[in-house]
Amino acid sequence: MFGYDDSYGYSTALLAVAPYATQLAMGPVAWLLFFPLFALPAVSLMLSIGSLSTHGPVLTYKRLAPIAAGIGWALTWHVSERLYVEGLRAAQNLLYLVFSLRFNLDWAVECGHQYNSRFCVNFDEQNVTVPSEYHHSPENHWPAQEFNSYVIRGNEPITSIPAVWEPNEWLLGNSKSQFFFTFPSLPLMVAHALIWTTIYFVLIKCSSNLGTVLSRLCVIVPCALYIFLIVGMSISGFRFGVKNEMEKEINQKERDGDPFDYWADIRGFYRTSILTVDYSGAFSGLLLFATSRLRPGAKSLNALLLVPLMMLVPMLLSILRNGCEGHVAEQQPAYTIYASTDETISFDLLPVCFATSKAGSLWAIIYYVAQFLYTSLGPMIVYVSFIYQSFVDDVPTVQNFAPIFFALIVTFFAVPSVLLYMPLGTKITTLFRYTSQSSIVQILCYIIIYFVYGWQTIESDIITTANEPSSVSLLVYLTRPTSPLYTVLMFTLVPALLCTKFTAVFDLLLRGNDVLQHIDAGTCFIPGPIWMRRIVGYGIMFAPTLIVTVFASYTMYVMMVRHKLPFRDLLKPTSDWMAHTAVNTASENDIESKR
């Protein structure tokens, strides 16, 4: 039976990575076997570190090695980026829920609306031919795509088809278009205000039972809705076994020529390996945060339970996507999607699938309620809490005026988010998608924990704190945090995938200069000279690395110059870490006997 601490810990860990669930579901089904191989050892390690530390990433890395004092704040930077861009998708999910409160979803399949362009083609049109060259019409102009572009996000209908076709232009806009300031979409602004107001009041009014709210409202209810949706759509809409070629890939020539859509450029098992790192949440600092809020004496979170729970929603979404792809392909063979991010599924494929199924409005309502609660509202609450806790760990007096500080955090993110709701706001999310790269900091986390602090020291600490008998079964021996299988994976597969993610950023394109091309593609919408745009791009990309460097330099100055300490002390755990009673009370003989 789950207690409050279990509810808080597991729900926080699940919601922290929930925005990646739909993207992981787009990958090959092999992810079901591949994901646990990375997640089990990595998640188990971080949960054990969190139990030993009882603090968030800011204090944990600072105490593991003083030279790593900036890693916690670099991770906070990355969480802040995710919180900022998540607002746009959350507002859209809420609006799709509102527009689904009707008897039919004609906006997803019909063109006879005032906002539709003259290039729109009804979904049920017969003998539609999509040319393979130039404009690919009617791609980017199907009813569901125009509804998102012109109604939800307030873009102006185009008067002519661009000379060069681009995939997902209905979502991302033309890569050569520049951002301009104008009035944001009114529906999105209303949704924006409701979401941030809800987040603030949940954090203030429900602070004492936040774990219960998150587990029930944002985890249990959405999971039940996903399961009910799968059962219902299996009766009224799904088509499995249909020869389906609707999901297409961008060829290498187009990818190198215009690398505008990052996740559409990365396909297949390579994409899955990168998302595995992100979806595990292992080196994001969020698992440390989940364990830091557990009350003293509470049982540690178990990776053997957490990892299967993480896999549940992506498995359900994978079934939903495959069933709907078969259904839509049967209804309209010319319909094509270029699966990239969550939006290309939630706002393109699935509305069409629901609209052409029996009781489609009901299924749409169920899906967008679940999607909003699980992948948007819940994660945003967790991210705000994470940022707040980072400040509390570094400046404890912050918790004396928590309501005011929460209001400052909400205001700091809610006001700049208005830019996302302007017609070309998706270009800002594209900018962060290209330039916000966490692989460097994640690799540093791995190095600090496993090599600077030392994997043998970690194992000794874990064995010391574990309340296990001196002899255990073979199954327990192979699945506990100090399992030799986990150790092998931590030295092989885990660093390999961390480096794979790094490579996806810096060595994906065949013609080279990946970083420069990604930054140019992500910042081309910014008015001004190219050198200024590149400064913005490089600034966002390397800000976390700069944070780590500045904190490390300051720590070196304080310890080596002011206090005349040797350099090796920068790599040793602090007295605060060593004074941890759980680590400090057992003798070496006890450790050896437990081994």
N, C-alpha and C positions, 0 to 999 in steps of 0.2 A: 504494500500500500504506500503510495507516495505521500510524503509529508510536505510541509510548506517549502522547506529548503530544496527538496527534490524538484518540486514544481517550478520554483524560481530558476534553479540551475539549468535544468534540462530545457525549459521553455526559452530561456535567454540564449542558450547555445544554438537551439534550432532556429530561432527567429533571426539571429545574427547573420546567418548564411542564407536565409530563405529567399532573398532576391535573386539568387543564382539558380534556384530550383528549376525554373522553366528552361533556362539555357542548358542546364545539365540534361534535362529530358530530351533535348534536341539531338543529343549525341547518339552514336551507335549503342545498341543494347548491351554491348560488352562492358559498358561502364559499371554495370551491376556487379561484375566480377572484379573489375579493376579498382574501383573506388575503395573497397575495404582494405586492399593491400597497402594503400597509402594512408588512409584515414585512421585505421586502428592503431598502428604504432605512433603516428604523429599526434593524434588526439589523446591517446593514453599518456604520452610524455607530457603534453601541456597541462592536462588535468592533474597529473602528479605534481608538476612544478607549481601549479596554482594552489594545490592543497598544502604544499610546504610553505609557500609564500604568504597565503591569505591576503594578498594585496593585488591590485591591478597591475598592468604592464609597466606603468611609470616607475613605481617603487621596486617591482620585481627585478627588472633588468638593471636598475641602478644598484641594487644590493648584490646581484649575482656578480657584477663586475663594474666598478665605478666608471670605467671608460665607456661603458654602454649606457650611460645615463640618459642619452638622447633618444634611444630606441623607442621607449614608451611614448614619447611625444611625437615621434615620426609615425608610429602606428595610429596615434590620435588624429594626426593630419589626414591619414588615409581614410579613417572612419568618417571624418568631417566631410571629405569629398563625396563619399558614398551617401551620406545624409543629405547633402546639398542636391545632388542630381536625382535622388530617389523621390523628391517631392513632385516632380513632373509626372512620373509614372503613377504615383499614388493618386494624384488629382484626376488623371485620365481614367484609372480604374473606377473611381467613385462616379465619374460622369457616365461611364458606360453602364454602370449599375442603374443610374437614374433613367437613361435612355432605353433600358431594357424593361422598364415598368410599363409595358403596353402589350396589346394582344398580338402584334406582329412586329417583326424586325425588318421592315421594308427598307430602312436606311442602309442595310448591309447588302441588299441584293438588287435594288431598283434604282434607276437613274432619274426618275421623274420628279426630282425635288428642285427647289429654287436655287440651291447652292451648287448643284452639279454642273460640271463643265460640259462643253459640247463634245468632248472626247470620251465621255463616260459610256460604258457598254453594260447593259443589263447582264446580270449573272446568268440568266436562263437563255441568253441569246444563242441561237443555233449556228453551227459552222463558223465559229470564231477562229480566225487564223492569226497567230502571233508571229510576225516576221522575226527572223533571227538576227537581222542587221538593223542598225540605226535605232529607230524609236521604240521597237518592241511593243507597239500599241496592241491591246489596251492595258498593258502592264503599267502600273502606277495610276491607273484611272478606273479601276473597278469600283463599284459603289462603296464598299466598305473602306477602301483606301481613301477615296475622296471625302467620305464622312469624317474620318479622323483628321485629315488635313484641313478641310474647309470649315467644319462645324466645331469639332472639339478644340482644335488649336488655332482657328481663326485666320488661316492663310487665305490670300486672295486667289480665286480660280485663275488658272493660266489661260492665256488667249492663244498661245501657239506651243506646239510640242518642241522641246529643246532639240537641237541638232544632234547631240550625243546623248544616247540613253544611259541612265545610271540605275543600278538596282536599288530598290527601297527609297527612291526619290520622294515618294509620297510621305515618308516618315522623316527622312534626313534633310530634304530639300536638295536643290541642285548644289553640287560641290563648289561651283564658282560664284554662287550668290553670297552677297555680303550681308551680315547682320545689320539691322537698323532698329532704332528705338521708335516704338509706337505704343499705342494702348494695348495692353495684354488682353488675351481672351477673357471675356467676362465670366463665362461658365467655369473656366479653370481657376480664376481668381476666387470665385465663391467657394469652390471645392478646396482651394488652397487655405482659405481662412478657416473653414470648418475643420480641416485636418490638423492644422497647427494649434488651434484652440483646444481640440480634443486631446492632443498630445500633452499640452500644458496641464490641463485639469486632471488627466489620468495620473501624471507624475506627482502632482500636488495632493490631490484628494485620495489617491489610492497608494500612497507611498508605503504604508504599513502592510498592505496585502497585494503588492504589485505582482508577486509571483502567481497568486491565485488568478488575478485578472489576465495576465499574459497566457497562462497555461489553458485557461478555460475559453476566453474570448478569442485569442489569437492563434491557438494551436488545436485544441480539441474540437471546437466548433468548425473551423475550416476543414480539418481532416475528415470529419463526419460528412461535411458537404461535398468534398471531393469524391468520397466513396459513393454517396448517394447519386452524384452526377454521373459517375462511371456506370453505375447500374442502370440508371434511367436512359442514358444515351446508348447503352448496349441494346436496349429494346427499340428505341425510336430513331437512332441516327447512325450509329457506327457501321462501318463497312471494312472488314478486315479481309485480306487476301486479294484485294483489287490491285491489279498492276498499276503502280503509282509512280509517275515521273514528274509530279507537280513541283517537288522541291528540287531546285536546280542550284548548281554551284557556279561561282564566278571563275572563269578560266584565268590561267596564270598571266596571260598577256594583259587582260583588262585589269587584273589586280596590280600588276607592276606599273601600268600606265596611270591608274587613278586609285591609289590605295585609300579610299575614303571610308569604307565600312569595315572596321577592324574585325568584328566577329564574323562577318560574311567571308572575309579573306581566309580565316582559319577554319578548316573543315576536318571531319572525320575523327579518327582516334587522336590526332594531334590536338584538336580542340578539346576533346574529352580529358586528355592528360592535364591541360592547363586549368580547366574548370574544376578538376579534382582537387587541385591545390587550393583554389579559392573557396570551393564549397565545403571543404573540411574545416575551414576556419582556424586551422592549427596554429599558424604563425601570424595571425592577424591581431593578436592581443585580446580578442573577444572571448576566447575560452578562459583566459586568465581572469578577465572581468567577471565571467559567469561564476567562477569558483570563489572570487574575492568577496562576494556578497553573501556567502553562506554563513550562517551563525556558528560561533565556536562550538565544537563538539559534533557538528553535523557530519554525516557520512559523505565521503567524497563521491563525485560523479563517476560513473562507470562507462568507459569507452565501449565496452561490449554491448551496452544498452543504447548509448547515445548514437553510435554510428548506424545501427539498423533504423533508429527513429529518423535520422537524417535522410535515409534512403527512401522512406515511405512516400513522401509527396512527389519527388521526382519520378518514382515508378508510376504513380497514379497519373501524373501529367504526361508521361511517355505513352501510356495507354490512350489517354485522351487525344493526344496529338496524332498518333498513328491511326486511330479509329476515325478521326475527323478528316485526315488527309485522304483516306480511302473513300469516305463519303463524298467529299468535295470533288475529288477526281472523277468519281462516277457521275456526278451531276454536271460538271463542266470540265471536260478534258483539257481545255485551253488555259485553265487557271493555274498560275505559277506563283510560288513564293520563294523568296531568297531568305531562308531562316538565318537570322542574325542574333537579335536580342529578344527579350521577352515580348516587346511590342509587336514584332513581326508575326508572332503567333496569337497573342491575346487580342490584338486590334485588327487583324487581317484574316487569318485562317479561321479562328474559332467563331467570330460573329457570323461569318458565312455558313459555317457548319450548323450553328444553332438556328439560324434563320430558315434553313432548308430542312429542318428536322421537325417532327411532331413535338408539340409543346415546347417550341424553341425558346420562347420568352422565359419560361420557367427555368430551363437549363442555363440560360444566359444570366439570370438573376442569381442563381446558385453559384455559378462560376465566379462572377465578379464580386460577390460578397466574400467568398472564400479567398479569392486572389487579393482583394483589398486588405482583409484582416491579416492574412498569413505573410504575404510578400511585400506589403507596403506599410500599414499602420504599425504592426508589431515590430518590424525591424527599425522603423524610425524612432519608436519609443526606446528601444534598446540602444540605439546609437546616441540619442540625447543623454541617456543615463550613463553611457560609457564616457562621453566627453565630460560630463559633470564629475564623475568619479576620478578622472585623471587630474582635474584641478583639486579635488579633495585630497588625493594622495600627496600632491605636492604642496598644497596650501590648505591645511586642515580647517582653518577658520572659515573657509567658504561654506561649510555645512551649517554654520550659525545663521546664515541668511539664505537658505536653500531656495525658497520661493522666488526671491529676487534674482538669484543667479540662474535659475531655470528660465525665468522670464528673459534674462539677457541672452541666454543661449538660443531660445526660440526666436527672439527678435533678430539676432545676428544671422540666423539662417533664413528666416521667413522673408525678410525684406529683400535681400539680394536675389532670392528665388523668383521674384517677380520677372526677372529677365527671362527665365525659362518659359514663361507663359506668353511671351511675345511670339509672333508668327514663326520666326526662325529659331525659337528657343531650343529645339532639338540639336541645333548646331553646337550649343554650349555643352550639352551632354556628350556629343561626339568629341568635342575638344578634350573633356576629361577622360573619355574612353581611350583616347590615343596617348595622352600625356601623363595620366595618373597611373604610374607603374609601381606596384608594390613589391616586385620581385627582388629588388636590391635589399630592401629592409628585411624581407622574409629570409633571405639567405644570411643576412647578418644575425638574425635571431637564432637560426640554426647553428651558426658558428659559435656564438656566445654560449649557448646552452651546452652544446655537445663537445666543444673543443676547448673553449676558454675555461668554463666552469668544470667541464669534464664529464664524460658519460659514465665513467666508473664511480665518480663522486655522486652523481645523480642516483645511480642504482643503489649505492650504499645508503643514501638518505631515504629513498623509497622503502628499502628493506627495513630500515630502522623504524620508520613510522607505521609500517604495515602490521596489523594485528593478525598475523597468520601463524599457524602452528609450524613447528620446525620441519615437519614432513608433510607434503601436499601431494595430491594426485597429479598424474602426468598432464591431465587436461588443464588443471589450475596452473601448473608450472608453465605451460605453453601459452596461456592466455593472460597471465597477470602482467602488470606494467613492466616488470623486469624480464619478460620472456626473451629467450635467446632468438626466437623468430623475429620479434620486434626489433631487437638489436641489429640483426642482419639487415632488415628492411631499412632501418634508420641510417645505415651506412651505405646502402645501395640505391633502392628505389626512391626514397624520400629526397635525397640530394639530387638525384637524376631528374626528378620532376620539377624541383625548384629551378634547376638550371634550364630545363625545357621551357618553363615559363619565361625565364630571362631571355632565352633565345628567340621566343616568339616576338619579343619587343625589338630586339637589336639585330636579328639576322633572319628575317622572314622573307623579304623580297629578294628576288634573284639578282637584280641589278645593283644591290647594295645601298649604302647610305640610308639604312632603315629609319634610324632615329630622325634624321633630317626630313625624310619623306613623310613620316608619320606626323611630325610637328607641322610641316607645311600643309598637310591634308587637314589636320585638326584645327589649324588657326587661319585657314584661308578666308574664313568668313569675317575676320576682324578687319575693319577699315584701317588703312595706314600702310606704311612701308613694310617690306618683308622682314627687315631686320628687327623692327619692333614686335612683329608677330612672333618671330623666333625667340625673342627674349621672353615673351609671355609663355610660350610653349616649353622652353627649357626651364623656366622658373618653376612651373607646375611640376614638371617631370622630376627635377632634381631637388626640390624643396625638402623632401624628407631626408635625403642624403646630406643636405646642408645642415639640417637640424641635428642630425647625429654627429656631424663633424664639429659644429659649434659647441655642443655640449661636451664632446670628448676633449676638445681643445681647452675649454674652460676648466674642466676637471683636472686635466694634466697641469695646467697653470697652478691651480690651488694646491694640488698634492705635491707636485715636484718642485715648484718654485717657492711657494709660500711656506709649505710644511716640510720641505726637504726630504720627501719620501722617495724611495726608489721606484723605478718604472714598474717593476713587477707587482707592486701594491695596487696598481691600476687594474690588474687582471685578477686580483684575488677577491673573493666575496667579502662584503663588509661585515663589521661586527654585529650589525642588526640582523643580518642573515644567519650568521653563526650562532647568535644567541637564541635562535628559534628553539624552543624547548624540545620540540619533537625530534630535532636533529641532534641536539646536544646531550641528551640524557642517556643514550644507550652506549654501551662500551663496545669495543671492537670484537670482544668475544661473543656478545649477543648478535652482532651482525654476521659473524662467521657461522654461528649455530643456525641462524635462519636461512643461510645459504644452503 
